[in-house]
Amino acid sequence: MTWNQNAPGLPLIPAAERSDVPVGVGLDIEPHGEGRQAAWVKDYDLKNYPGKVCADGVQSLIDTINVKANAKACQAAFTAPWNITITPLDTCGLVTLTGDKYRRVRDSQDHIAADILANYRLWAAADPKSPANLADERSSTLFDTVASYLAIRQDLCVMEKLGICVTDDGLTVIEPRAKLMNVAMSWKHLGGFEDWVVERLTGKR
């Protein structure tokens, strides 16, 4: 993961006993003050991280940063010489925990789930547009959980082999002449995936 003042995950890594995860020092592409999660990391000193720290986190990630922030970098990543699996908004944009599923995470005694919720409350409270009770009622859209899932298993998604490219204005589109990659185009069982997320977050790992 890359580290900057908006990177909420780093204090969670030692808590999860995962110092094998490399951390790269990143850049503020579009700095806007301290960021909504600055309070979560304000007391953490990167020098205390026991794992590997890369001074140039962007290079360490082979320029794989957010497509909206840097389309050219994403174009380079999408033509890299390795197998690629992606989750477009057709799948990752549909994941939100509500109702009993969210309550199981919110009320979990698992220390990692508790830390995630503490971070989420700070993030939500820092946005004046967020409903006051957001963190009590539901999650935000859990985009990245789908990418993590696809690195482990793919049986709950409809996977297609498609040529994909990124346009100069940052759109990810199907292009038959582009590099073929594995694409999670739709859900076979979104509810089953939500159950998987809840189990992973509440200690059934």
N, C-alpha and C positions, 0 to 999 in steps of 0.2 A: 504494500500500500504506500501511497505518497503522503508525506507529512507537511502540513502547513497549519495555520491557525484555525482553519475550518475542518480539520480532519478529526472526526470524533472517535475513530476506531482505536487509536493507539493505546490509550489506557486500558481498553478491553483486552488487548492481546496478552499482556502479562497475566491479567486476571484469569484468562482462559488457559493459561500455561502453554501458550503458543509462541514462544520467543523464536521459533524456527521461521516465522514469517518475516521476510526482509522488509525493511522500511526505507523508502526513498524520500529525500528532501525535495519537495515540490515547489512550484511557483504559483503566485496569485495571478491567474490569467486576467481576471477583471476584479481587482480588489475593491471591496465596498465596506470599508470599516473593519471591525473585528470579526464579523460573521456571526451567524445565529448559534453556533456551537462553541464559541470562544470560551464561555464559562466552564465548559466541560473539560477543556484541556489546559486551562490557565495555570494550574499547579503542577503540570507534568513537565519534567525536564527530559528532553530527548536524550541527553547524555546518560540517563539512567536505564535506557532500554538495553536489555542484555543481548539482544539479537543483532543481526547485521543491519547497519545503517549505510545507505548509499548517498553520497553527497549530491549526486546528480540523479534524482529520482526519475525525472522525465526520460533521460537516456536509458535508464535501467528498465523502464517499461516499454522501450522501443517505440517511443512516441505514441503509445496507445492512450490518448486522453479523450475527453468528451468530444463527440463529433460536432456538437454545437459550438464548442469553444475553439476548435481548430480542425476544420474540414481537411486541410492538407495532410495533417498528421494522421488522421483517421484513414485517408486514402492510402497512405503508405502502409499502415497496419493491415488494411484489407487486401493488400497485394503481397503480404509477407509469405515466405515459403514454408508455411506449416498449415496443418489442418485447422480450420476455423469453425466454431459453432457460435451462433448469435441468437439473441432473443429480441425481436423487434417489439414495438409497442403493442402489436397485435396480441402478444402474450404477457410480456412483463408489465404492460400498462394496465392490466386488469386485476392485479393482486392487491387486495386490501383486506385486512382482518377486522371483522366486526362481530358483534353478538358474543356468543359463548366462546368462540375461538379466540377472540381478542381478550376476553376476560381471563381465560386460562393463562395467557402470557402475562397480562397486566398483574395478575394476582399470584404469579408463580413465586415460589421460594428459591428457585434456582438463582444462584448469584449472578450468572451471566444475563439471564432474562431481567433481573432487577436492575443491573447496570444499564442495559439497553433502554429500559423504561425511564430511568433517571435521565439519561441523555435525551430521550425523546421529549420528555416534559420540558427540558430547557430549550430544546429546538422549537417546540410549539409555542412556548411562552414568549420567545423572542420575535415572533411574527405577529404584529398587531392585527393582521387580517385573519389569523386563525381563531376559530371559536374557542371560547374560554375553557370549555370542557373537552376539547379534542382528544387529549391524551388519556382521558377517562373512558372515552366512547369507542374509539377505533384507531387503527394505525393510519399512517400515511400510505401512499402507494409504494409497495415494496418491490421496486424495479429490480434491484440487484439480487434479491433472493432467487430469482429465476435463473440468472447466470450462474450462481453458485450451485443450484440444483442440477443444471445441465452438465456441470463438470463431474457430477457424481452418478447421475442416472437421467434417462430421458423418456421413460415409458409413459409418463402422463401427458406428454406433448405430441402433437402431430408434427413430425420432423420431415422437412423436404430438402432435397439437394438443389440449390438454386445459385445462379450467377448473381452476385451482389456487388454493387459499387456505391461509392459516395460521391455525390455531385459537388461542384465547387461551392455551392451555397449550402452545403451541409445536409442534403437529403439522402437518405439511404434507399436505394431503388433496386428493383430487379433488372438485370442487364444480362441477356443470354451469353454475351461474349466475355463477361467478367469472370473473375475467379469463382469457382464453385465452392460453396460452403454449406454447412448444416444449419438450417434455419428452423426455429420453433415457430411455425406459422399459426398454430391454434392449439387449444387445449382439448385433450381427450377427457380430462377429469380435473377441472379447476378446484373443485371442493376437496379432492384427494390431495392436491398440491398444498392447499391451505392447511390441511391436517398435518402434512409432512413438515411444513414450516413450524407449526405449533409444537410438534414433537421435538424438533431440533432445538427450538428456543427454550423449551422447558426441561431440558436435561435428558431426553431420550435420544442420545446421539449415537 
